[in-house]
């Protein structure tokens, strides 16, 4: 949940906080992903607030309710932009800067060891599911559920043998917000070849809007 030197909290820290903390907050994810090559980029917010307003370059883009402590916005980018997320009042905020670039910043690509690097043609396919989608997004499409059974078995180890109750329910719900890839890396439920095959199957299933 934190970097090796414990000085920086990772994004995962804040999804835990969203589920477990009563202190109101909003948190913009992927702050270090400044250089973005896509013309429309996803801005994701973790929060324990009921709704979040996104402000781009001083202008209100949209106010959306939080589902499973998460809010996603699609933001058109063309240059340098200042992004601000606001909760139920003006004191609950988080901010970051992003910019449009022509090509992917090579410094963002992990050289070896990443699941991404197993895929010569890329993990994601526009309009279709992939292992980069959250469990909740994948489970929204019935035909995708069946092929995730091996991953669900692996998740049992992640959740541990907890007694039934509010804590285990919160943990299970929180895991639904994680990308499928995260569970694959944490659980070792599937081999490299099985992960590639799973992603290929998901790439054939249209994502539900």
C-alpha positions as CSV (number, residue, x, y, z in Angstrom):
1,X,0.0,0.0,0.0
2,X,3.0,2.3,0.3
3,X,6.4,2.6,-1.5
4,X,9.4,0.7,-0.2
5,X,10.6,3.8,1.8
6,X,7.1,4.2,3.2
7,X,7.1,7.9,2.1
8,X,4.4,7.6,-0.6
9,X,1.0,6.1,-0.3
10,X,-0.1,4.2,-3.4
11,X,-3.5,4.5,-5.0
12,X,-4.5,1.2,-3.4
13,X,-4.1,2.8,0.0
14,X,-6.9,5.2,-0.8
15,X,-9.4,2.6,-1.9
16,X,-8.9,0.9,1.5
17,X,-9.3,4.3,3.2
18,X,-12.5,4.9,1.2
19,X,-14.1,1.7,2.6
20,X,-12.7,1.9,6.1
21,X,-12.3,5.6,7.1
22,X,-15.1,7.9,8.3
23,X,-12.9,11.0,7.6
24,X,-14.5,12.6,4.4
25,X,-12.0,12.8,1.5
26,X,-11.6,12.6,-2.3
27,X,-8.5,11.2,-4.0
28,X,-7.5,11.5,-7.7
29,X,-5.8,8.4,-8.8
30,X,-2.8,8.1,-11.2
31,X,-1.3,11.5,-10.3
32,X,2.0,10.4,-11.7
33,X,0.4,9.6,-15.0
34,X,0.9,13.2,-16.2
35,X,1.8,12.6,-19.9
36,X,-1.3,11.1,-21.6
37,X,-1.5,10.3,-25.3
38,X,-5.2,9.5,-25.5
39,X,-7.5,12.4,-26.6
40,X,-10.1,11.4,-24.0
41,X,-8.7,10.2,-20.7
42,X,-10.3,8.5,-17.8
43,X,-10.0,10.4,-14.4
44,X,-10.8,8.1,-11.5
45,X,-11.6,9.3,-7.9
46,X,-11.6,7.2,-4.8
47,X,-13.9,8.6,-2.0
48,X,-16.2,8.0,0.9
49,X,-18.3,11.0,-0.1
50,X,-21.8,10.4,-1.7
51,X,-20.8,12.3,-4.9
52,X,-17.9,14.0,-6.5
53,X,-17.7,17.1,-8.7
54,X,-14.9,17.3,-11.3
55,X,-13.5,20.7,-12.2
56,X,-11.2,21.0,-15.3
57,X,-9.2,24.2,-15.8
58,X,-11.6,26.0,-13.4
59,X,-14.8,24.8,-15.2
60,X,-17.2,22.3,-13.7
61,X,-17.2,19.2,-15.9
62,X,-19.7,17.0,-14.1
63,X,-21.1,15.9,-10.7
64,X,-21.5,12.2,-10.4
65,X,-22.6,9.8,-7.5
66,X,-20.0,7.5,-6.1
67,X,-20.6,3.8,-6.8
68,X,-18.5,1.4,-4.6
69,X,-16.5,4.4,-3.3
70,X,-15.4,5.2,-6.9
71,X,-16.3,7.8,-9.5
72,X,-15.0,7.8,-13.1
73,X,-15.0,10.8,-15.5
74,X,-14.1,11.0,-19.2
75,X,-12.1,14.1,-19.8
76,X,-11.1,15.5,-23.3
77,X,-7.5,16.7,-23.3
78,X,-5.7,18.9,-25.8
79,X,-2.9,20.6,-23.9
80,X,-2.0,21.1,-20.2
81,X,-4.9,20.8,-17.8
82,X,-5.5,21.3,-14.1
83,X,-7.9,18.7,-12.6
84,X,-9.7,19.2,-9.3
85,X,-12.1,16.8,-7.5
86,X,-14.5,18.3,-4.9
87,X,-16.6,16.4,-2.4
88,X,-19.7,17.6,-0.4
89,X,-18.1,20.9,0.4
90,X,-15.3,23.1,-1.0
91,X,-12.9,21.9,1.7
92,X,-12.9,18.3,0.6
93,X,-10.7,18.4,-2.5
94,X,-7.8,16.9,-4.4
95,X,-5.9,18.2,-7.4
96,X,-3.5,17.2,-10.1
97,X,-2.1,18.3,-13.5
98,X,-2.1,16.3,-16.7
99,X,-1.0,17.1,-20.3
100,X,-1.7,15.7,-23.8
101,X,1.3,14.3,-25.6
102,X,1.7,12.8,-29.1
103,X,3.3,9.5,-28.0
104,X,3.4,7.4,-24.9
105,X,6.0,8.4,-22.3
106,X,8.5,5.5,-22.3
107,X,9.4,6.2,-18.7
108,X,5.9,4.9,-17.7
109,X,6.5,1.4,-19.1
110,X,7.8,-1.2,-16.7
111,X,10.8,-3.0,-18.3
112,X,10.2,-6.6,-17.3
113,X,8.1,-8.3,-14.7
114,X,4.8,-6.6,-15.5
115,X,1.8,-8.6,-16.8
116,X,1.4,-5.9,-19.5
117,X,4.7,-6.9,-21.1
118,X,3.3,-10.4,-21.8
119,X,1.0,-8.9,-24.5
120,X,2.7,-8.0,-27.7
121,X,-0.4,-6.4,-29.1
122,X,-1.6,-4.7,-25.9
123,X,-3.8,-5.8,-23.1
124,X,-6.9,-3.6,-23.8
125,X,-9.2,-3.5,-26.8
126,X,-11.5,-0.5,-27.3
127,X,-15.1,-1.2,-26.4
128,X,-14.3,-4.7,-25.0
129,X,-13.4,-6.2,-21.6
130,X,-9.9,-7.0,-20.5
131,X,-8.1,-7.9,-17.3
132,X,-7.5,-4.2,-16.7
133,X,-11.2,-3.8,-16.0
134,X,-12.5,-4.1,-12.4
135,X,-14.3,-7.2,-11.2
136,X,-17.5,-5.1,-10.8
137,X,-17.2,-4.0,-14.5
138,X,-16.6,-7.6,-15.7
139,X,-19.4,-9.0,-13.5
140,X,-21.8,-6.5,-15.1
141,X,-21.6,-8.8,-18.2
142,X,-23.1,-12.2,-17.5
143,X,-21.1,-14.1,-20.2
144,X,-17.8,-12.9,-18.7
145,X,-18.5,-14.3,-15.2
146,X,-18.0,-18.0,-16.1
147,X,-14.5,-17.6,-17.4
148,X,-13.4,-15.9,-14.2
149,X,-13.9,-18.9,-11.9
150,X,-10.2,-19.7,-11.6
151,X,-9.6,-16.1,-10.5
152,X,-12.4,-16.3,-8.0
153,X,-10.8,-19.4,-6.5
154,X,-7.5,-17.5,-6.1
155,X,-9.3,-14.6,-4.4
156,X,-10.3,-16.9,-1.6
157,X,-6.7,-17.0,-0.5
158,X,-6.5,-13.2,-0.7
159,X,-9.6,-12.7,1.5
160,X,-8.5,-15.3,4.0
161,X,-10.6,-17.4,6.3
162,X,-12.6,-14.6,7.8
163,X,-15.7,-15.0,9.9
164,X,-18.9,-13.9,8.3
165,X,-19.8,-10.3,9.2
166,X,-19.3,-6.6,8.3
167,X,-15.5,-6.8,8.0
168,X,-15.5,-9.7,5.5
169,X,-18.4,-8.1,3.5
170,X,-16.5,-4.8,3.3
171,X,-13.3,-6.6,2.1
172,X,-15.2,-8.6,-0.5
173,X,-16.9,-5.4,-1.8
174,X,-13.5,-3.6,-1.9
175,X,-12.0,-6.4,-3.9
176,X,-14.7,-5.9,-6.5
177,X,-13.2,-2.4,-7.2
178,X,-9.8,-3.9,-8.0
179,X,-8.7,-4.7,-11.6
180,X,-8.8,-8.4,-12.5
181,X,-5.1,-8.0,-13.2
182,X,-4.4,-7.1,-9.5
183,X,-6.0,-10.3,-8.3
184,X,-4.1,-12.3,-10.9
185,X,-0.7,-10.9,-9.7
186,X,-1.6,-11.3,-6.0
187,X,-3.1,-14.7,-6.1
188,X,-1.0,-16.6,-8.7
189,X,-4.2,-18.4,-9.6
190,X,-3.3,-18.6,-13.3
191,X,-0.1,-19.2,-15.2
192,X,1.2,-16.6,-17.8
193,X,-0.3,-18.6,-20.6
194,X,-3.7,-18.9,-18.9
195,X,-3.7,-15.1,-18.2
196,X,-3.1,-14.4,-21.8
197,X,-5.9,-16.8,-22.8
198,X,-8.2,-15.3,-20.3
199,X,-7.6,-11.8,-21.6
200,X,-8.2,-12.9,-25.2
201,X,-11.6,-14.3,-24.2
202,X,-12.5,-11.0,-22.4
203,X,-11.4,-9.1,-25.4
204,X,-14.2,-10.8,-27.4
205,X,-16.9,-9.6,-24.9
206,X,-18.2,-6.0,-25.4
207,X,-18.0,-3.8,-22.3
208,X,-21.3,-2.8,-20.8
209,X,-21.8,1.0,-20.7
